[in-house]
Amino acid sequence: MKRITFWLMSTVTILVLLFSYRTSTMGAEAVSPQTSVTQSVGPATQPASSGGATSGATSSASSSGSVSGSGSTASSSGTYTGDVAQTRWGPVQVAITVSSRKITAVDVLQYPNGNGRDEEINAQALPILKQETISAQSAQIDTVSGATVTSDGYLSSLQSAIDKAGLA
């Protein structure tokens, strides 16, 4: 009888500890990026503005994206902000600068950076993704090995920005 009681109490204790353990994926939406990464190729005729770039503290406030550019027609020069893509490791949001119907710069407004590993991965992956975007002039680029989740969020937000710019 003592063995059964001991086994039952041990099992309950282990289950309680297991379900109360916090993993690195819990609360990823609450992490707000402190910095943004910018890369520009060639001179842009329109200065980039932070139209819909929010700090990302709440995803609902920044998920609508925004467009700032000259005129009211799509595909005009300006900066176009993509929708926030919620990933397993945190939100990803991209803004593109368009000049003469070409993507001249990519600005990553939000990306997972809640811990050192996220920062290490994205320090390598984001410049590659941005350069590929500028080279391809579309969202038809390969994901970066080792940063698949961030790459998928990047591509989703990038496609949204491209659609808003009318480049698709």
Residue, then its C-alpha position, 0 to 999 in steps of 0.5 A: m500500500k505504501r508503494i502505491t501511495f508513493w507512486l501516485m504522489s510521485t506521478v502527481t508531483i511530476l505532472v504538476l512540475l511538467f505542466s508548470y514548466r515555462t518554455s522559451t516559446m511561452g509569451a513570445e508575443a509579449v517580446s517587443p524588438q528594441t532595434s530595427v535592421t535597415q539595408s539600402v541599395g542605391p539612392a532612394t528618391q523618397p526618404a523612408s518614413s515609419g508610417g506604421a512602424t510601431s514598437g510591436a508591444t501589441s500585435s493588434a495595434s500594428s497588424s494593419g500595416s500602413v502605406s506612406g508614399s507620394g500620391s494615392t495610387a499603388s506602386s508609387s514611390g514610397t515606403y510600404t509596411g507589411d502586416v505583422a506575421q506572428t511566428r512561433w518565436g515572435p512577430v516579424q514585420v517588414a517595410i519596403t522602400v519603392s522607387s520607380r517600381k523597384i524595391t530599393a530598401v528593406d527594413v525589418l521593423q520587428y523580428p524575434n530577438g527575445n534571447g541571445r540565440d534569436e539575436e545570433i540567428n537573425a543577425q545572420a539571416l536578416p541581411i541574407l533575406k534582405q539582399e535576396t529580396i532586393s536582388a529578386q524584386s519579389a517575395q519569391i526567395d529561398t528561406v535561410s537554413g537555420a532560421t526557417v521560422t523567421s524566414d517564413g514570417y519575413l516572406s509573409s510580411l514581405q508579400s503583404a508589403i509588395d501587395k500594398a505597393g502594387l508590385a505583384 
